[in-house]
């Protein structure tokens, strides 16, 4: 199936060709007809599945450029995600013969300038973070009471970040007949009251995928083996020589420490976390996209809602504290069918978290760094997946132990104890020799 099959307006088709989109993703094939029908929708699919254009393309198809009013409102939980949607929207709008006004309202931007523009004209499409959009609606400067479509993107993240109440207030300012589209990687139970309150008999679609992580991504697991992580990540960087790499850490303090270390060692590294001002974050992201940096050290603020074309590698400095972020981190690479590599550092205390991720269908390939390259290893599999072998009961030992329990002469009792101990020593020696042979064989195969 190709986008031509949807018979979009000529300028939309022209935009798709300019972007290089030829065939819709499974999510787009399944959900775009629903969006075009005008039905309310709850679409659940993994990150990087093409959700943004799933709602954007039908929105443009239904847009009336001659109306001087807001027709679409799109909320996103982070400035970065809102800006990403805005840029994707602009890519389509610029191909239209008649001007389509698109506005991006996020925190950290010049509010007065936005107010001045609103006094002149209202945008056709409003995109932004819930807080800034609602501020403009509450003040009466932004008029959304005639909007035809309301999109809540990354709804689970919106809930996690505490913005759902603000989204609720925006929704209450919209007309009753508005079409509401909710897109999310997951649909948590706490989201249900909002859905029941505002959505009218919605289509509920969960797009199942065979793999949690895209098939184009090599997902490696590397043990720290007690080594200092800064040096290990530096060694990885020198081996990988990535086109663009994102290094995810769990705290701002760790981001500062790792960034300083890598810069000191001559790498072109940027950093982004919640402690960096919005304008500075925007500047850094633009520089990263323009290849001014090869690496960016980021907290989970950047794990979702940032789509940087050409990220070849993702390195997890540690397992994320919130395991749901693992897929979003790894999903920054291997996008649009391109190959990517994700590498996660772990230590023994992470074993339970890794097993939980594996239960979700995430497959890891154990790797080690040896002789200046990544090599396959079996250490973790042997330690984690080794099961106690079901050994048939040893009738000889059982018999000796039973005899020991009976009332017998002291000298005979000592002989039984010696025989039991001697037999167990022999078994341990046999096991040790078998283990040694297996390890030597594995070492030979690794060369």
N, C-alpha and C positions, 0 to 999 in steps of 0.2 A: 504494500500500500504506500502511496506517495501523498504529499500534501495537495497535489493537483486534484485528488479525488474529493477534496472538501469544497472545491469551487469557491475559494475565498475571493474577495474583491481583488482586482488586478494589482493595486498597490501593496496589498498584503502579500500576495504571491511574489511580487518583485522584491519585497523586503526579505522574504524567506530565502530567495535565491542569493541575495546579497550576503546574508548571514551564512549561507552554506547549508541550510537545512533542506534535506530532500525527502526523507522518510520519517513519519511520526514515530515516537516511542510507544511502547505498549500502553502507557498511561494516557498519552494523547489520543491514541486510537479509541480507547475505551471511553474516555470522559469528555472529549470535545463535543461529540454529538449531544451529550446530556446538557452541557453548558449552553450550547446553541438552542436547545429546546426551551430554555427559560426556567427549567426546574431548579429548585434548591438542591444543593449537592454537598455531600461530605465525602471527600476523596482522600483515601489513606494509601500512601505509597512511600517507598524509601526515598531518602534524599538523593538528588542527582538524577531523578527519573524523568525530568522534563515538566514538572508541575507548573512552572512559571508560564510557559507558552501554552500550556493546556487551558489556562483561563484567559491569557492575553489575546490569543488569536480570535476566539469567538467574541470577545469584548470589542475588538476593532471591527469585526464584521457587523455588529449591531449598532455601532456608534453613529450618531447623527451629528456631523460636523457643523451643520447649520444652526444648531441650537446653542444659545449662549448661556449654558448652565452646566453644573457638575452632573455628569452621567454615571461616573464610576468612582468608587472609593475603595482603595486597597490598603489594608494595614499590614505591617510587618513588625516583629518584636525588636528588631535592632536597626540602628542607623545603616549599618553595612548592608543588611538584607534589603532594606527599603531602597537604598541607592542602587543596588544591583537590579531590582525590579524596574526602577526608574530608567536605568540605562537600557535595559531590554525593551522597555516601552518606547523610548526615544528612537531606538533603532528601527522600529516599525513606523512610528508616526512621521518620521522625516521623509518617508516615501509617498505620503499622501499629497494629493494635488492641493487640497484645501488645508489650511493650518489646523492642526490638532494640538491644543494646549495641554501640556502635561506638567504637573507641579509635584515637587518632592518636598514634603514638610517633615523635617526631623529635628530633634533637639541639637543644640550646638551650632545652629545656623542663624543667619540674620533675620530675626522675626519681624522687625520693622520693615525691612525690604519686602518681605512676603506680604505684609499688611498693605503696603503701598500698591503692590501689583494687584491685590484683590479688589482694591477700590476702583481699578480701571476695568478689570474683567475677571470672571470666574474661569478656572480651568475646566477642561472637559473630563480629564482623568486626574484624580487626587491619589497620591501615593505617600505613605509616610508612617512614622511611628505613632502609636495610639495617643500618647500624651500631647504631642504637638498638634495633631489633627483636631483632637477634642478642644484644645485651647482656642483654636481658630473658630471652631463651630460654636463654642460657648460664648465667645465674644461677639458673635453675629457677623463676623467678617467672611467666614466661609459658609456658603449656603449649600447644604447637601440634601435638602428636603425633597428634591425631585430626582435624586439619583435612581438609576434603574438596576445597578449591580453593586453589591458589596462583597468584597473578597477578604477573608481572614486567612492570611498565609502563615504557615508554621504555627498552627493553633496550639499545639502542645508546648512549644517553646514560649508562646505568648502567655499561657497559663503558668508555666514554671517561673517566669520572670515577673509575675504579679500584675500583668497588664490587662487581664480579662475583664476586670470591672470597668476599665476605661473603654474597652471595646464595646462592652454592654451599653455604656452611655452613648457611644457613637451610633450603635444600632438603633437605640431608642429615638434618635433624631432623624432616622430615615423613614421614607414612606412605607406603609404596610405591604404594598405590593412589590417591594424591592426583591430582586433575586439575590439570595445569599449563597456564597460558595465558600466552603471551609476546606482548606487543604492542610494536611499534617502528615508527619512521618508515623505518628501513633495517635490513637484517639483515647486518652485517659478517661476514667470514670468521672472525674471532676469537671470535665468539659460538657457532660451530658445536660445539666440544667440550662446552660446557654443554648445548646442546640434545640432543646425542647421549647424554649421560650420564643425563639425567633424564626426557626426554620419550619416551613410548611410542607409536611409530607416529603421530606428530602430523599433523594436517591442516595443510598449508602453503598459506596464502592470501595472495596479493599483490593488493590492490585497485588496479587501474590507474585512473588519472585522466587525463582529456584534457588538463588543464592542471596544471602544478606548483603554481601559485599560483591561489587561488580566483578564479573569474570575476567575483566581486563587488569585486575589488580593482583599482584603477587603480595601475599600477606605473610611476612616473616616474623618470627619470634626469636629474640636474642637474649640470652642470660647475661646479666651483669657480672656474675661469678664473683661478687664482692668488689669488683673494680669501681673506681671513681668514674661517675657517668660523664662528666665533662670531657675527660680524655677519650672515653669510648665514642662519644658522639663526634668529636673532632676526627678520630680515626675513620669513622664511617663516612664522614663528609669527604675526606680525601680519597677514599676508595670509590665512592659513588660518583663524584663529580656531576651533580645533578644539573638539569636545566633550571628548574626552580624547585626549592624544597621548603616545606613547612614543618617546623619542629614544635610540637605541642608539649606544654608543661602544665602543671596543675595549679601553680600559684604565681602571683605577680613577682614575689621575691625570687622565686626560682627563675622566672623569665629574665629578670635583671641580671642575676648571677651568670646564667648560661650565655646570655647575649654579650656581656662584658668579656667573658672568657674567649668566646669564639672570635670576637673583634680583635682582641689582643693577639690572637694567633693568626691574624691575617685574612679572615674570611669576610666577605661582604654580607653583613647580617643586619636586618632590621628587627624591631620588636613591636608587638602590639598587645596591649592588655587594658583592663579597665582603668588603670591609673593614668593613661595617656589621654590628653584632651581630644575631643572629637575632631577638631580641625587638623590636629597633628596626625591622628589616626588616618584620616582621609588622605593626607599628603603622603604618608608612608605607604599606604595601599597602592596609590597611583605610581609611586616610585618602584614598588615591587613588580607591578604589572608592566612597567616600562623597562624592566630588567636592570634597574640600577642596583638591585641586590639579588644575590643567588639564594639567600636563605631568609626566612622570617621566623622568629621565635614568637609563639602565640599562646595565650591561654584559651580556654574554651569559648571565650567571647567570640573568637574568630572561627570556631569549629563549624558553626552553622550560619548560613546566610551569606557566605563569601564564596563567590565562584570566580576563581582566578584561572584563566585559560593557560594551560601548559604546565601545571604543577606536576612534576615528574616523580617526586618522592615526598612521602610523609614519614616523619620520625616521631614516635611517641617516647618522650623522655621517661614516662612512667604510665602505667594503666590509669585512665581517668578516674577520679573519685566517684563520678556519676557514670556508671557503665553505659548508659544510653548514649553518651557522647562518643563512644569508641567508633561506632559506625559513621558518625558525622565527621569525625577527624579523618578517618581513612578515606571517606568519600570525597575529600578535596582533590584526590588524584584519580586517575583512571576514568575521567569524565569524557562524555561524547565519543565513547568507543576507543579512546586513546589508552595505551598501556601505562601502568603506574606501579610503583612499589611502595608498600607501607611496611615500616620496621618498628617493632615495639620492644623496648627494653623491659625486662622483668627480673624480679628476684623471688626467692622461694616463698616469701609471704604473699605473693600475688597469685599463687597457684589456684586458690579457691575462686578468685575473680576470673581467671582464665578459663576454668572449667565452666563457669556460668556463661561466659561468652561462647564457648564451644557448644553449649546446650542450645544456644540461639541459632546455631547453624553456621557460626563463624569458624572457618578452618585456618589453622596456622601451620606454617612450614618452619620447623626448628632450624635455625642457622647459627653458625659461629664464625667469628673472624679468625682466620688462620692463614699465615704466610701472605698477608696483605690482600686477602680476598674473602668474600663470603662463601662458606662451604656448608653443605648439609651436615646436620648432626643428629644424633639419636638420644642425647642425654636426657632431655626432658621427657620424651615419650617413654623411655625406659623407666624413669623415676615415677612418672604420674600414672601411666597406664599399666604398669606391671601388676599383675594379679597373682595372688598366692595360688600356686599350683595345687590342684586337687590330687593329693598323694594317697594312694590306697593304704589303709591301715597296715602297719607292720605287725604281722601276727607274732613274730618272734619276740619283739619288744613287749607287746601286750602280754604274752605268756610270762615273760620274765618279771614284769611289774606285778602281775597277779600273784606269782609265787612269792614275791617280796612281801606282799601284804599278809601272807599266811604266817602263822606262828611256827617258825623254823629255827634251826640252830644259827647262832650269831655268825659263825664262820661262813656258812652257806649263803647267808644274807649278804655278806660283803662281796662274795663272788658274783652274785646276781647284779649288785650295784656296779661292779667293775665291768661286767659284760654289757650292761645297758649303756654305760658311759663310753666304752670302747666302740660299740656299734654306732653311736651318735657321732663320735669323732670321725669315723670312717666316712659316714654320710656327708659330713661337712667338708672333708677333704675332696670328695667326689664333686660336690657342688662348686667348690672353689676352683677346681681344675676346669670344669665346664664353663664357669664364668670367665676365667682367664682366656680360654680359647675363643669365646664369643667376642670378647673385647679386642683381641688381636685380629680377628677376622674383620671386625668393623673398622679398625684402624687401616687395615690394608685396603679395604673398599673405599675409604675416604680419600685416598691418594689418587 
